[in-house]
Amino acid sequence: MAVSRINEAGLNVNQYGNRNLVINGAMQVDQRGSYTITTTGSPEYGGPDRFHMWSYTSTEQVVGDVTQSTDVPSGNGFGYSRKFDVTTAESAVAADETLIMAQLIEAQNLQHLEYGTSSAKDVTVSFWIKSTKTGTYCFFINQEDGTRIYVKEYTVDASDTWEKKIITIPGDASGTINNDNGRGLWVGWVLMAGTNRHGAANAWRATSTDYATSNQVNAVDSASNNIYLTGVQLEVGDTATDFEHRTFSDDLTLCQRYFNRSYTYGVATAAADNNTPIHHMSIGGSYNIIGQFFHPRDMRAAPTVVIYNPINGTVNQLKGDGSSFANAALLANSPKGATFFVNATTITQTIFLSVHATFNAEL
């Protein structure tokens, strides 16, 4: 059937694919594996891809484990959720403190929102959340280019119960989203916020640090607390449509623009994994040994690269003839791939360069 006939039948164009501006909203891709946050004041990645924890703490330090969980809302087609399990609580929130679960969205993927014009589009976020702590929570959208934020309250009504939330945020005619590969929008779920992080809800504001209202609960005030999130969808318009279930392969490909590894999927970074290391060129004599890795897809930018020995997980080492030779290093690095080398001028035997690596180009 022709597309025009489908439209004439009255179907909304948002029923077509690629309407979800969030990547990995079903939390099915988990390249890094579990992670314990350390509240460093910058995005910390671990657990399901593309989502991170961001925090600032000045007194007690919130510590928690981020994992991919199989606890999901039943009957909605989800296999995984993102779980944050508090292990060290923050019982007294200082004025500047905050803890946020969030995703950064690349700016050039958001040009159709037309922020900064009279045609600025509304967006609607829908998600499933389950939390030990009931009460008022805050969701925000932050424009880093325009230094503007919109905060919206929602309520977790029942403890340890999956609930679906739908929030619509109006387009920002005074906003700015640059057409580049930088940070376009930061979408975040606030778990705690001190008084210096409070601001008004339901309006675009010319600030970027007031992430919540004064009604925000402290969801991390007990080591018994945990928060689950899944089914995250951000779409153009004032109506939430059914969740756009992507294949695992599609979500993995989208995630690999921002982070990928040479490791076998499911094997922890820095673990032993001799199945698929980067290994090219076996030579003998006094030469530099070179190996190349091509990314599964072009990355957002030249990534930060960390090299690991595939036998024992040691950082910045390679494998060679059953031994580990230090000082494996980058020779070249780009969004398309990387070249590794080791100086073998003092080695007289035949050496087989073999390394693993991670490649990070997150926003």
ABEGO torsion letter per residue (X at the ends): XBAAAAAAAGBBAAABBGABABBGAAGABBAAEBBBBAGAGBBBBEEBBGBBBBBBBABBBBBBBBBBBABBBBGAGBABBBBBBBABBBABBBAABBBBBBBBBBAAAAAAAGBGBAABBBBBBBBBBBBABBEBBBBBBBBAAAGBBBBBBBBBABBGBBBBBBBBBBBBAABBBBBBABBABBBBBBABBBAAABBBBGBBBBBAABABBAABBBAAABAABBBBBBGBBBBBEABBBBBBBBBAAAAAAAAAAABBBABBBGBBBGBBBAABBBBBEBBBEBBBBBBBBBBABBBABBBBBBBBBAAAGBBGBBBBGGBBBBGBBBABBBAAEBBBBBBAAABABBBBBBBBBBBBABX
